[in-house]
Amino acid sequence: YNEGDVFIGSSTVGQGSIYWDQDNKRFDLDGTLRLISGGDLSILSGGSLTVSSGGGISVSSGGDITLTGHDSNPAKLLWDGSSYDVEFFANTAGNAVTLRQTTNTHGSSLYLGDTSYRFNNIDIVSDNSTDIWAYDSSSRFSRLTVDQSGIDLYYYNTAITPTRGFVSLYYSSAWTFGPDSGGYLNLGTDEVDFHYVYCTAVDTTDDINFFDDQDDLADIMAIRPLVDENGSYVTDQYGNPIIDDTSLPRYMLTLSSEDAPASTIETQDGRLITYPNRKKGEPVITADGKFRSTSNQWYGWLLGGIRQLNAKVDTQYDDIIKRLERIENNTVNL
């Protein structure tokens, strides 16, 4: 031992003692340090409590670890990694709690369980709303929001057009699913489509158009395929020729029989854009003057064509019967 070293208790290891090491300026405890009721262990500014490898801090039932929040310099739990550090803290009021990486390098991942050691259930409960972000910058991010009304999915990217997309699923006396005003909602893409899409409804507010006053067959026969500048058919991704939209009758593009200029037909990559739903009495027309077709109009048109074709078949059948009767009569007379 050196000058200045002090023992309280036995100097034999394992017998219990407090030893002041003068050279290292520290107390070594051989045994247990116990703070009785009302006692405190204070670490002054600049000091720290270090637990060596193999040790630990244990808090028994009823005990707490208390961290004091602050807006600019809160007490924190820190995870010190070789490449990235993570911190956990709260503000002064305690109404904002943050778990984050200490640097803006996006190198850490947060896991709640893994494939080997997983939770049975995970509940995230909030009173107002819960947001999940995928955030690159203020110019590119997406957000999933679950609130008391339903679910919203929002996407924003200034590098594409349109720059934003929004889809919601919410409940107000009935479930509603759709985009925001002026938005598009695609089910499948040109490259990957659905094998089947089923939609079952007990009630519908859309009526099928009745086109018996039109010459449906003549209009159908007037439809022609779309050709390019070389006169070759323009086809879809499956190799099937597609319709030249300008050959469609105008009443397929408006709610009345009034003619609409061919330039106002809304198409995309040679395809007529059809919409299965509309409100009664409202013109199927966009803000920029483009006329849209509805699937109900197609149903009515095709039904009208079938009815007209059936009438032609009946007429021709009657004519054939009359011809046969005349032939039979002429044969008998011979």
C-alpha positions as CSV (number, residue, x, y, z in Angstrom):
1,Y,0.0,0.0,0.0
2,N,1.1,3.6,-0.5
3,E,1.2,6.7,1.6
4,G,-2.2,8.2,2.0
5,D,-4.1,4.9,1.5
6,V,-6.9,4.4,4.0
7,F,-8.8,1.2,5.0
8,I,-12.1,1.1,6.8
9,G,-12.6,-2.5,7.8
10,S,-10.5,-5.5,6.8
11,S,-7.6,-5.2,4.4
12,T,-8.2,-8.7,3.2
13,V,-10.1,-9.0,-0.1
14,G,-13.6,-10.5,0.4
15,Q,-13.8,-9.5,4.0
16,G,-15.6,-6.3,3.4
17,S,-13.9,-2.9,3.5
18,I,-13.8,0.6,2.1
19,Y,-10.4,1.4,0.7
20,W,-9.2,4.9,-0.4
21,D,-6.6,4.6,-3.2
22,Q,-4.5,7.7,-2.9
23,D,-2.7,7.3,-6.2
24,N,-5.8,6.8,-8.3
25,K,-7.9,9.2,-6.2
26,R,-10.8,6.7,-5.7
27,F,-12.7,4.7,-3.2
28,D,-12.8,0.9,-3.7
29,L,-15.6,-0.9,-2.1
30,D,-15.3,-4.6,-1.1
31,G,-19.0,-5.3,-0.3
32,T,-22.3,-3.5,-0.8
33,L,-23.0,0.2,-0.6
34,R,-26.4,0.7,0.9
35,L,-28.3,4.0,1.1
36,I,-30.9,3.8,3.9
37,S,-34.3,5.6,3.7
38,G,-33.7,9.3,3.1
39,G,-30.2,8.9,1.8
40,D,-29.0,10.2,-1.5
41,L,-26.0,9.6,-3.7
42,S,-25.1,12.8,-5.5
43,I,-22.7,13.1,-8.5
44,L,-21.5,16.7,-9.0
45,S,-21.2,18.4,-12.3
46,G,-18.7,16.8,-14.5
47,G,-18.8,13.5,-12.7
48,S,-20.3,10.2,-13.8
49,L,-21.3,6.8,-12.6
50,T,-19.5,4.0,-14.6
51,V,-20.6,0.4,-14.6
52,S,-17.8,-1.9,-15.8
53,S,-18.4,-4.9,-18.1
54,G,-20.3,-7.6,-16.4
55,G,-21.9,-5.2,-13.9
56,G,-25.2,-3.4,-14.0
57,I,-27.7,-1.1,-12.4
58,S,-30.7,-2.9,-10.8
59,V,-33.8,-1.1,-9.6
60,S,-36.1,-3.1,-7.3
61,S,-39.9,-3.0,-7.2
62,G,-41.1,0.4,-6.3
63,G,-37.9,2.2,-7.3
64,D,-37.7,4.7,-10.2
65,I,-35.1,6.2,-12.5
66,T,-36.1,9.8,-12.9
67,L,-34.8,12.0,-15.8
68,T,-35.6,15.7,-15.7
69,G,-36.9,17.2,-19.0
70,H,-35.7,20.5,-20.4
71,D,-36.4,22.4,-23.6
72,S,-32.7,23.0,-24.4
73,N,-30.7,20.8,-22.1
74,P,-32.7,17.8,-20.9
75,A,-31.5,14.8,-19.0
76,K,-31.1,12.0,-21.5
77,L,-30.6,8.3,-21.9
78,L,-27.7,7.9,-24.4
79,W,-26.6,4.9,-26.4
80,D,-23.0,5.4,-27.4
81,G,-22.3,3.4,-30.6
82,S,-19.0,3.2,-32.5
83,S,-20.6,4.8,-35.6
84,Y,-23.9,6.3,-34.4
85,D,-25.4,7.5,-31.1
86,V,-29.0,7.5,-30.0
87,E,-30.7,9.6,-27.4
88,F,-34.0,9.6,-25.5
89,F,-35.3,12.7,-23.7
90,A,-38.3,15.0,-23.0
91,N,-38.9,18.7,-23.0
92,T,-39.6,20.8,-19.9
93,A,-43.4,20.4,-19.9
94,G,-43.1,16.6,-20.6
95,N,-45.5,16.9,-23.5
96,A,-42.9,16.0,-26.1
97,V,-40.8,12.9,-25.8
98,T,-38.1,12.1,-28.4
99,L,-36.2,9.0,-29.4
100,R,-33.8,9.9,-32.1
101,Q,-30.3,9.6,-33.6
102,T,-27.9,12.3,-32.5
103,T,-26.7,13.1,-36.0
104,N,-28.4,13.6,-39.3
105,T,-26.8,10.7,-41.1
106,H,-29.7,8.2,-41.1
107,G,-27.5,5.3,-40.1
108,S,-29.5,3.7,-37.3
109,S,-32.5,1.4,-37.5
110,L,-35.1,1.0,-34.8
111,Y,-36.5,-2.5,-34.2
112,L,-39.4,-3.6,-32.1
113,G,-38.7,-7.3,-31.9
114,D,-37.1,-9.4,-34.7
115,T,-37.8,-12.6,-36.5
116,S,-36.2,-14.7,-33.7
117,Y,-37.4,-12.7,-30.6
118,R,-40.8,-11.1,-31.4
119,F,-43.6,-9.7,-29.4
120,N,-47.0,-11.4,-29.3
121,N,-48.9,-8.1,-30.0
122,I,-47.9,-4.4,-30.3
123,D,-50.4,-1.7,-29.6
124,I,-49.8,1.9,-30.4
125,V,-52.6,4.0,-28.8
126,S,-53.1,7.7,-29.1
127,D,-56.0,10.0,-28.3
128,N,-55.9,12.2,-31.4
129,S,-53.8,10.8,-34.2
130,T,-50.7,8.6,-35.1
131,D,-48.4,9.5,-37.9
132,I,-45.8,7.3,-39.6
133,W,-43.4,9.2,-41.9
134,A,-40.9,8.2,-44.6
135,Y,-39.1,11.5,-44.8
136,D,-36.2,12.4,-47.2
137,S,-36.6,16.2,-47.2
138,S,-39.3,18.8,-47.2
139,S,-39.4,18.2,-51.0
140,R,-40.0,14.5,-50.8
141,F,-41.8,12.5,-48.1
142,S,-44.8,10.3,-47.4
143,R,-47.0,10.1,-44.3
144,L,-49.5,7.6,-43.1
145,T,-52.0,9.1,-40.5
146,V,-54.5,7.2,-38.4
147,D,-56.9,9.5,-36.6
148,Q,-60.3,9.3,-35.0
149,S,-62.0,9.5,-38.4
150,G,-60.0,7.0,-40.4
151,I,-56.7,6.6,-42.3
152,D,-55.0,9.1,-44.6
153,L,-52.0,8.3,-46.9
154,Y,-50.2,11.4,-48.2
155,Y,-47.3,11.6,-50.7
156,Y,-45.3,14.7,-51.8
157,N,-42.5,15.0,-54.3
158,T,-41.6,18.1,-56.1
159,A,-39.6,16.1,-58.7
160,I,-42.7,14.6,-60.3
161,T,-46.1,15.8,-61.6
162,P,-48.4,16.0,-59.9
163,T,-46.3,16.8,-56.9
164,R,-48.7,15.4,-54.3
165,G,-51.1,12.5,-53.9
166,F,-53.6,11.8,-51.2
167,V,-55.8,8.8,-50.4
168,S,-58.2,8.5,-47.4
169,L,-60.3,5.8,-45.9
170,Y,-62.7,7.3,-43.3
171,Y,-66.1,6.6,-41.7
172,S,-69.0,9.0,-41.4
173,S,-72.2,7.0,-41.3
174,A,-70.6,4.9,-44.1
175,W,-67.1,4.0,-45.2
176,T,-65.6,6.2,-47.9
177,F,-62.4,5.4,-49.8
178,G,-60.9,7.7,-52.4
179,P,-58.4,10.4,-53.4
180,D,-58.7,14.1,-52.6
181,S,-60.3,16.6,-54.9
182,G,-58.9,16.3,-58.4
183,G,-56.8,13.3,-57.6
184,Y,-56.5,10.0,-59.4
185,L,-56.7,6.5,-57.8
186,N,-55.2,3.7,-59.9
187,L,-55.9,0.0,-59.2
188,G,-53.0,-1.7,-60.9
189,T,-50.7,-0.4,-63.6
190,D,-49.9,-1.0,-67.2
191,E,-47.1,-3.4,-66.2
192,V,-48.8,-5.1,-63.3
193,D,-52.6,-5.5,-63.1
194,F,-55.1,-7.3,-61.0
195,H,-56.3,-10.7,-62.1
196,Y,-59.8,-10.0,-60.8
197,V,-61.5,-7.0,-59.2
198,Y,-64.9,-7.6,-57.5
199,C,-67.2,-4.9,-56.4
200,T,-70.6,-5.8,-54.8
201,A,-73.1,-3.2,-53.9
202,V,-76.7,-3.4,-52.6
203,D,-77.6,0.1,-53.7
204,T,-76.3,2.3,-56.5
205,T,-77.1,5.9,-57.5
206,D,-75.9,5.4,-61.1
207,D,-78.3,4.6,-63.9
208,I,-77.5,2.8,-67.1
209,N,-78.2,5.0,-70.1
210,F,-81.0,4.0,-72.5
211,F,-80.0,4.6,-76.1
212,D,-82.8,3.0,-78.2
213,D,-83.3,6.2,-80.1
214,Q,-79.8,5.9,-81.5
215,D,-78.6,3.7,-84.4
216,D,-76.3,1.8,-82.1
217,L,-75.2,-0.8,-84.6
218,A,-74.2,1.8,-87.1
219,D,-72.3,3.7,-84.5
220,I,-70.6,0.5,-83.3
221,M,-69.6,-0.5,-86.9
222,A,-68.2,3.0,-87.4
223,I,-65.5,2.5,-84.7
224,R,-62.1,2.0,-86.1
225,P,-58.7,1.1,-84.7
226,L,-56.1,3.7,-83.9
227,V,-53.2,3.8,-86.3
228,D,-49.8,5.6,-86.2
229,E,-48.3,7.9,-88.8
230,N,-47.1,4.8,-90.7
231,G,-50.6,3.3,-90.8
232,S,-49.8,0.5,-88.4
233,Y,-52.1,-0.4,-85.6
234,V,-51.4,1.1,-82.1
235,T,-51.7,-1.7,-79.6
236,D,-51.9,-2.1,-75.8
237,Q,-49.3,-3.9,-73.7
238,Y,-50.8,-7.3,-74.8
239,G,-50.6,-6.6,-78.5
240,N,-54.3,-5.9,-79.0
241,P,-55.3,-3.0,-81.3
242,I,-57.0,-0.1,-79.4
243,I,-59.9,2.1,-80.4
244,D,-59.4,5.4,-82.2
245,D,-61.3,7.6,-79.6
246,T,-62.3,10.1,-82.2
247,S,-64.4,7.5,-84.0
248,L,-66.7,7.1,-81.0
249,P,-70.1,8.8,-81.1
250,R,-70.3,12.1,-79.3
251,Y,-73.1,11.0,-77.1
252,M,-70.7,8.5,-75.5
253,L,-68.7,11.5,-74.3
254,T,-71.4,13.8,-73.0
255,L,-74.8,13.5,-71.2
256,S,-76.7,14.7,-74.2
257,S,-76.6,14.1,-78.0
258,E,-74.9,17.4,-78.6
259,D,-71.7,17.1,-80.5
260,A,-68.4,17.7,-78.6
261,P,-65.2,18.7,-80.5
262,A,-62.9,15.7,-80.9
263,S,-60.1,17.8,-79.3
264,T,-62.0,17.8,-76.0
265,I,-62.0,14.0,-75.6
266,E,-59.8,13.1,-72.7
267,T,-57.3,10.3,-73.5
268,Q,-54.1,9.0,-72.1
269,D,-51.7,7.1,-74.2
270,G,-54.4,6.4,-76.8
271,R,-56.9,5.2,-74.3
272,L,-60.2,6.8,-73.6
273,I,-60.5,7.6,-69.9
274,T,-63.7,6.1,-68.5
275,Y,-65.3,6.8,-65.1
276,P,-67.8,4.3,-63.6
277,N,-69.5,6.8,-61.3
278,R,-71.1,10.3,-61.7
279,K,-73.8,12.3,-60.0
280,K,-77.1,12.5,-61.7
281,G,-77.6,15.6,-63.9
282,E,-74.0,16.7,-63.8
283,P,-72.1,16.9,-67.1
284,V,-69.2,14.5,-67.4
285,I,-66.7,17.2,-68.1
286,T,-63.4,18.2,-66.4
287,A,-62.3,21.7,-65.4
288,D,-60.2,22.1,-68.5
289,G,-63.1,21.3,-70.8
290,K,-62.3,17.6,-71.4
291,F,-65.2,15.3,-71.8
292,R,-65.2,12.0,-70.0
293,S,-67.1,8.8,-70.6
294,T,-68.7,6.6,-68.0
295,S,-68.9,2.9,-67.9
296,N,-72.7,3.2,-67.5
297,Q,-72.9,4.8,-70.9
298,W,-70.9,1.9,-72.4
299,Y,-73.3,-0.6,-70.7
300,G,-76.4,1.2,-72.1
301,W,-74.8,1.5,-75.6
302,L,-73.9,-2.2,-75.8
303,L,-77.4,-3.2,-74.5
304,G,-78.9,-1.0,-77.1
305,G,-76.8,-2.6,-79.8
306,I,-77.9,-6.1,-78.6
307,R,-81.6,-5.1,-78.6
308,Q,-81.2,-3.6,-82.1
309,L,-79.4,-6.7,-83.4
310,N,-82.1,-8.9,-81.9
311,A,-84.8,-6.8,-83.6
312,K,-83.0,-7.2,-86.9
313,V,-82.7,-11.0,-86.4
314,D,-86.4,-11.2,-85.6
315,T,-87.3,-9.2,-88.7
316,Q,-85.0,-11.3,-90.9
317,Y,-86.4,-14.5,-89.4
318,D,-90.0,-13.5,-90.2
319,D,-88.9,-12.6,-93.7
320,I,-87.3,-16.1,-94.1
321,I,-90.5,-17.8,-92.8
322,K,-92.6,-15.9,-95.3
323,R,-90.3,-16.8,-98.2
324,L,-90.4,-20.5,-97.2
325,E,-94.2,-20.4,-97.0
326,R,-94.3,-18.9,-100.5
327,I,-92.0,-21.6,-101.8
328,E,-94.1,-24.3,-100.2
329,N,-97.3,-22.8,-101.7
330,N,-95.7,-22.6,-105.2
331,T,-94.5,-26.2,-104.9
332,V,-98.0,-27.4,-104.0
333,N,-99.5,-25.5,-106.9
334,L,-97.1,-27.3,-109.3
